[in-house]
Amino acid sequence: MTAPTGAHNASHETHDYDVVVIGAGGSGLRAAIAAHESGARTAIVTKSLLGKAHTVMAEGGIAASMGNVWPEDNWQVHFRDTMRGGKMLNNWRMAQLHAQEAPERVWELEEWGALFDRTKDGKISQRDFGGHRYARLAHVGDRTGLEMIRTLQQRAVELGIDVYMECTVTQLLKDGDRIAGTFGYWRETGSFIQLNAPAVIIATGGIGKSFKVTSNSWEYTGDGHALALQAGASLINMEFVQFHPTGMVWPLSVRGLLITESVRGEGGVLRNSDGKRFMFDYITDYFKAETADTEEEADRWYDDHINNRRPPELLPRDEVARAINSEIKAGRGSPHGGVFLDIATRRSAADIHKRLPSMYHQFKELADVDITKDPMEVAPTCHYVMGGVEVDPETQAATVAGLYAVGEASGGMHGSNRLGGNSLSDLIVFGKRAGESAAEYAAKLDRRPAAPAADVANAIAVALKPFDDNGDENAYTVQQELQDVMFSLVGIIRTGAEMEQALAEIEKYKARVKRVTVQGGRAYNPGWHVALDIHNMLTVSEACAKAALERKESRGGHTRDDYPKTDPEWGKINLIVTEENGAISITHKPLPQMPADLAQLFEEAK
Ligand SMILES: Cc1cc2nc3c(=O)[nH]c(=O)nc-3n(C[C@H](O)[C@H](O)[C@H](O)COP(=O)(O)OP(=O)(O)OC[C@H]3O[C@@H](n4cnc5c(N)ncnc54)[C@H](O)[C@@H]3O)c2cc1C
C-alpha cells in the first residue's frame, strides 16, 4: 500500500485523486480495485482500521448459483428467490445482474486466494439459507466475511492503492452540481483532510446504530446515506429495515449480537417455552406451497431438497422475526425474553465445532452456554437496511454527477427484505461495476472540478462547532435517547401514531444537537466524533420514520399493526427521500417495468 503524500497548508492537508472510495468494507475494497484496474488514481478512506469493516463480521456466506451442491440451481432461480424475498419491490435489473454475475465474482475471489470450504468432490461448498430454493451460500465455516476481507484487502495492498485509515469523511464537496471530493478529519489527531476527486463512491454500510438493539457496530451511523442526501442525491426504500430473527438476548451487555442464520441452515430449530417448534404455526399463504407443514417432512429437507418442501425455520427473515416476536408477546418466551434456538439435539458436537466454530465460542465465552449441549436464547435484532442511495442499476451512479454508491449504502437491489447471503454477493458484483463506472466517468471529464474555498471553510466551521463552549447538551445522551425511540417506535412492529411520536422526538433532538458541546481537544476525542455522527443518525432516522409513516401497508421489513395487509397497489411504488434546505420529503415513484421474459419466471414457478 502506498503511503499517501500530499500538500499541507495552514488548516489542513489536501490530496488529488480520480476516484475516492469512502469505506473499506467488501463493497469499497472491490470498487477501489476495479477503479484502480481501470486506470484511475484511487484512494480509500475508512473511519476504522483496514480489515475492521462490517464485512469482516459476516458469518454465513456469499449467495451465488454456482450449482456445486444442487446442479439444478441457476441465475434464474436465484433471481426469482431474491425478488420473492424482497416481496417484488426490488429493482428487477439489479436483482438480475446480481444473480447473473455473483458466481463469477466468487470464483474471482478464489483466484485471488480465498479458501472456501469444499464439497466432497473438491468444489466450493454451498450451504442452505432462508428463502433460497437451493443450498447456494459459498462459505468458510461461519467466518466468511473475514476471508472475503482478507482476500480483497490483500489484493488492494498488492495493487498499491492509497488507504486513509481512521479518517472520517464529514462532507462531500461539490463544484456547482458536480462532485469535487471529500472533506474529513483524522480521528487520531483531529486534523482536517481534503481529497479532491471528480468521482466519489459511497461504500459506508448501513444505519443500524440508530436502533437500541442491533447486530451492527459503532461504524453504522448512516454517514454515507446522510452525505448523499445533503449533496442532493436521493434515497430509496428507507422504510425497510431488516430485523434479523436471531440476536443474543443475554447477557445484556451483548444483547443484539448476531447468531448466524447458518445455525438454522445447518438444522437448528426454534422452540417456545412449551418446547413447541412453533414456526409451523406461522407459514403465510405466500410461502405455503414450498414450506413443509410437518416436522417429518421438514427434517427430510436436509437430505433431499428437490422432493421436499423447506423447513419453516428457513422462511425469509422478516417472516421468522415476526413469528418470534409474536411468541414472546404471547408469553411463550424464554427466561430472558427470547425464544430457544436448538442445534444441540440436531447435530453432533463434532459437527457443531466444525461448521459453527464462532457460534460455539461466542456463546461459551459471552454467556457461558455450551451450544453442543444446551439451546441458545434468541430474539430479533436490527441488522440491515434495505434502503440506501438511489442508483442506476448498470453503473451505481447516484442522481448527482460524479457520485456513486455501493453495498449496504445503496438501495433498490433487495426490495423490502434482503435474503441472507445476498449482501456479500451484492458487494462484489456492484463493487466492480461502481469502480469501473466511476473511473470511466473521471477519465472522460474535460475539466477537473474544484470545490470553492468558502465551502471548505464552511466544512471546517461545521466540524469545529461542537467545541463552542456555550452549549448545554451531551451527544451521548441524545444518541441513546434516539436509539431507544427508533427501536421502540419505528422498530419491528410499527403504527402511525407511534411513528408520528418518533418524528416529534426527532425534531426535538435536532434542536438539542445544535446545543451539543464537547470537552477536551481535537486529538482522539470520541465525544467529538459522536457529536458529528449524531447529525447523520438523525437524518437517516427521520428518513426512515417518514417513509415508514407514508407506506400504509405491511411488506418485508416494514410491518404496520394499523395496516397489517400487503397491498398490491403499494407493490407498484417506491418511496424516494430527498432533502432541500435541511427539510426531508418523500415522493412516490412507480417501479420500473419488468420485461416479459423475466416476469414469465414467476408464472412458471406458480
Ligand atoms: C454480524 C453480521 C453478520 C453478517 N453475515 C452476513 C452473511 O453471512 N452474508 C451476507 O451476505 N451478509 C451478512 N451480513 C451483512 C453484511 O456483512 C453487510 O451488509 C456488508 O458487509 C456491508 O458491506 P459494505 O461494504 O456495504 O459496508 P461495511 O463492510 O460496513 O464497510 C463500511 C465502511 O465504511 C466506513 N465508513 C463509514 N462511514 C464512514 C465515514 N464517514 N468516513 C469514512 N469511512 C466511513 C467504515 O469504517 C467501513 O470501512 C452480516 C452483517 C453482520 C453485522
The ligand as an ORCA input file, in Angstrom:
! r2SCAN-3c Opt
* xyz 0 1
  C     -22.825     -9.896     12.351
  C     -23.150     -9.797     10.902
  C     -23.173    -10.949     10.108
  C     -23.493    -10.878      8.757
  N     -23.469    -12.022      7.985
  C     -23.707    -11.932      6.651
  C     -23.600    -13.086      5.793
  O     -23.266    -14.177      6.229
  N     -23.858    -12.937      4.483
  C     -24.215    -11.734      3.936
  O     -24.438    -11.674      2.726
  N     -24.309    -10.633      4.712
  C     -24.054    -10.688      6.051
  N     -24.130     -9.569      6.825
  C     -24.370     -8.274      6.178
  C     -23.089     -7.800      5.519
  O     -21.971     -8.155      6.293
  C     -23.065     -6.293      5.337
  O     -24.268     -5.872      4.760
  C     -21.912     -5.922      4.424
  O     -20.709     -6.424      4.923
  C     -21.801     -4.432      4.244
  O     -20.653     -4.190      3.486
  P     -20.332     -2.749      2.992
  O     -19.131     -2.820      2.134
  O     -21.554     -2.131      2.407
  O     -20.046     -1.944      4.347
  P     -19.028     -2.258      5.577
  O     -18.370     -3.563      5.452
  O     -19.698     -1.959      6.842
  O     -17.979     -1.127      5.413
  C     -18.332      0.220      5.661
  C     -17.057      1.012      5.649
  O     -17.361      2.395      5.624
  C     -16.541      3.069      6.562
  N     -17.191      4.326      6.896
  C     -18.467      4.515      7.349
  N     -18.706      5.836      7.485
  C     -17.565      6.485      7.135
  C     -17.176      7.855      7.054
  N     -17.993      8.850      7.395
  N     -15.914      8.151      6.665
  C     -15.045      7.168      6.340
  N     -15.360      5.849      6.370
  C     -16.612      5.531      6.752
  C     -16.385      2.082      7.690
  O     -15.295      2.398      8.502
  C     -16.161      0.808      6.881
  O     -14.834      0.731      6.445
  C     -23.819     -9.624      8.189
  C     -23.798     -8.474      8.972
  C     -23.471     -8.552     10.322
  C     -23.487     -7.296     11.136
*
